[in-house]
């Protein structure tokens, strides 16, 4: 199998379509339409137009001189997805899928969201294209990401707090799937990460691949190393995929939460086992009976017990290395980037920053590391404030 | 012939349709399960569908979701489930179908899981998130262990696909009555009646057709039976009774209700 080209919707053992039968016609319709627009010039031109004029692409590749000096080693570059409209990479995918939904003449868009970034990006793309949107969000996440809930409200998007299960991203996805089963004819499910049944993981990857493509162009070649955070893994797969055969060192960074040994983390690829959830076979955090475990991360966007099936595959074939960063390391990285460069990163992205600082010093100055800064941290300042209050940290 | 197939044959000779009663094991607690089963059997249920909880039941509505959560919080484990099945098997010969989600089987390994399920007394399996595309290993193991594989079809399933799914199914074919998750419905849709007639035609009498999701009253049962189904599956309605009845009255209440439903399956 050529890497990245799924056969029957699978990347090796991973992926597939484990779905209730009611969704099969919808998934087939989606796949068919996605194949059509992939090679449709006018669709791609329209998407490019919105990406450029609405979302703000291309995003800069910034040489983080101060952070490089701080870490002491390889040159660190930041791919500034945080500068996109809405404040995260999510808009790359939501514009693509919302345009597709419009072509499919769907009247209603639903989505799930963790930290709220995908929900906000969905609401924005839908407003821009004149589509109504409704978003499922775990109750716990609506509390810790209130600002994004209000942003969605303002954008005219209906937000449903989900009180079942762990009340986080996984449960929001469950509820969105249930809604989709119930309203399958009229509704388009706009999934925000590279997860779910085929063709979602491929489609989301393709829409996010603009990140990696731009990095290659901006570096004039490929960097030595690329680093991105991994929850479901959409910004990471969008970064890695265009360089998959270029001999680049690729590192995904998962949320180690309070530590891998505490069980309070979301590091699926580091500590998970193969299984089936949300329509896909992938690595999952689960108990011996196959019950999905509750996860923990300081960043709501990474707080998910599964991971995109292509990442599971890339881990198994050894193409990508998956590391992790703890909440406390993430806060350190958050503060370091904020103070050295004046850039407040999303806590999700701070996982990648943390690992970059860790490894830069082990590499020669001539080496280049590109970190995908997937989002900005405005949404997280209250969480950081609370964390610092609880864990008295000395400012550097 | 499997126990399930025998049961359909027997019912046919009596001019009856099957009443399949679903409960969530371990809801509201482990001890109640056996008592509820006795109530169902006494009431005349023909086949029992035993739910084993999964943390993320995407095909289920609020009633079964809640029952799953309660059962898991009270410590549901697959080994315990098999013990309950063995106890039920000691008391009755009624066909037993396990309904759960793919990951529960996959985690233990399809073959290893099915070997244990079969020896405990399970006769068939229903996995609402197992699509035929992903079912190769699952089917192989089920065949080896003589377990029926009951697949679900939906009113929007196209005919060529319906044929494929029927071919992979044994025991019976499970038609989902509504676009939606499990749960009590208030009306019977015309599209459901059309789907029953169409499925009967496409499957061509080779496999019994059951209908479930939202079936809750004797009137529903009668309407579906006259539309041509071979079995009705009642689930959330049972759980509703279990939720709202004190434990001392539960068995009788379940028996009464099951009797009413069963009466409507006689033509």
HADDOCK unambig.tbl for C-alpha pairs under 7 A between the chains (distance, minus, plus):
assign (segid A and resid 18 and name CA) (segid B and resid 129 and name CA) 5.20 0.50 0.50
assign (segid A and resid 18 and name CA) (segid B and resid 130 and name CA) 5.39 0.50 0.50
assign (segid A and resid 18 and name CA) (segid B and resid 131 and name CA) 5.61 0.50 0.50
assign (segid A and resid 18 and name CA) (segid B and resid 134 and name CA) 6.84 0.50 0.50
assign (segid A and resid 19 and name CA) (segid B and resid 129 and name CA) 4.57 0.50 0.50
assign (segid A and resid 19 and name CA) (segid B and resid 130 and name CA) 6.40 0.50 0.50
assign (segid A and resid 19 and name CA) (segid B and resid 131 and name CA) 6.08 0.50 0.50
assign (segid A and resid 20 and name CA) (segid B and resid 59 and name CA) 6.78 0.50 0.50
assign (segid A and resid 20 and name CA) (segid B and resid 128 and name CA) 5.50 0.50 0.50
assign (segid A and resid 20 and name CA) (segid B and resid 129 and name CA) 4.77 0.50 0.50
assign (segid A and resid 20 and name CA) (segid B and resid 131 and name CA) 7.00 0.50 0.50
assign (segid A and resid 21 and name CA) (segid B and resid 131 and name CA) 6.78 0.50 0.50
assign (segid A and resid 21 and name CA) (segid B and resid 152 and name CA) 6.51 0.50 0.50
assign (segid A and resid 21 and name CA) (segid B and resid 153 and name CA) 5.79 0.50 0.50
assign (segid A and resid 21 and name CA) (segid B and resid 154 and name CA) 6.03 0.50 0.50
assign (segid A and resid 22 and name CA) (segid B and resid 154 and name CA) 5.28 0.50 0.50
assign (segid A and resid 22 and name CA) (segid B and resid 156 and name CA) 6.52 0.50 0.50
assign (segid A and resid 22 and name CA) (segid B and resid 179 and name CA) 6.98 0.50 0.50
assign (segid A and resid 174 and name CA) (segid B and resid 56 and name CA) 6.85 0.50 0.50
assign (segid A and resid 174 and name CA) (segid B and resid 58 and name CA) 5.43 0.50 0.50
assign (segid A and resid 177 and name CA) (segid B and resid 58 and name CA) 6.67 0.50 0.50
assign (segid A and resid 178 and name CA) (segid B and resid 58 and name CA) 6.05 0.50 0.50
assign (segid A and resid 178 and name CA) (segid B and resid 59 and name CA) 6.57 0.50 0.50
assign (segid A and resid 178 and name CA) (segid B and resid 180 and name CA) 6.99 0.50 0.50
assign (segid A and resid 178 and name CA) (segid B and resid 181 and name CA) 6.48 0.50 0.50
assign (segid A and resid 181 and name CA) (segid B and resid 179 and name CA) 6.09 0.50 0.50
assign (segid A and resid 181 and name CA) (segid B and resid 180 and name CA) 5.23 0.50 0.50
assign (segid A and resid 182 and name CA) (segid B and resid 179 and name CA) 4.79 0.50 0.50
assign (segid A and resid 182 and name CA) (segid B and resid 180 and name CA) 3.81 0.50 0.50
assign (segid A and resid 182 and name CA) (segid B and resid 181 and name CA) 6.85 0.50 0.50
assign (segid A and resid 183 and name CA) (segid B and resid 179 and name CA) 6.99 0.50 0.50
assign (segid A and resid 275 and name CA) (segid B and resid 103 and name CA) 5.70 0.50 0.50
assign (segid A and resid 275 and name CA) (segid B and resid 106 and name CA) 6.56 0.50 0.50
assign (segid A and resid 275 and name CA) (segid B and resid 107 and name CA) 6.36 0.50 0.50
assign (segid A and resid 276 and name CA) (segid B and resid 102 and name CA) 6.67 0.50 0.50
assign (segid A and resid 276 and name CA) (segid B and resid 103 and name CA) 4.99 0.50 0.50
assign (segid A and resid 289 and name CA) (segid B and resid 77 and name CA) 6.77 0.50 0.50
assign (segid A and resid 289 and name CA) (segid B and resid 78 and name CA) 6.64 0.50 0.50
assign (segid A and resid 289 and name CA) (segid B and resid 104 and name CA) 6.03 0.50 0.50
assign (segid A and resid 289 and name CA) (segid B and resid 107 and name CA) 6.63 0.50 0.50
assign (segid A and resid 290 and name CA) (segid B and resid 103 and name CA) 5.69 0.50 0.50
assign (segid A and resid 290 and name CA) (segid B and resid 104 and name CA) 4.83 0.50 0.50
assign (segid A and resid 290 and name CA) (segid B and resid 107 and name CA) 5.41 0.50 0.50
assign (segid A and resid 291 and name CA) (segid B and resid 54 and name CA) 6.02 0.50 0.50
assign (segid A and resid 291 and name CA) (segid B and resid 55 and name CA) 5.41 0.50 0.50
assign (segid A and resid 292 and name CA) (segid B and resid 55 and name CA) 5.92 0.50 0.50
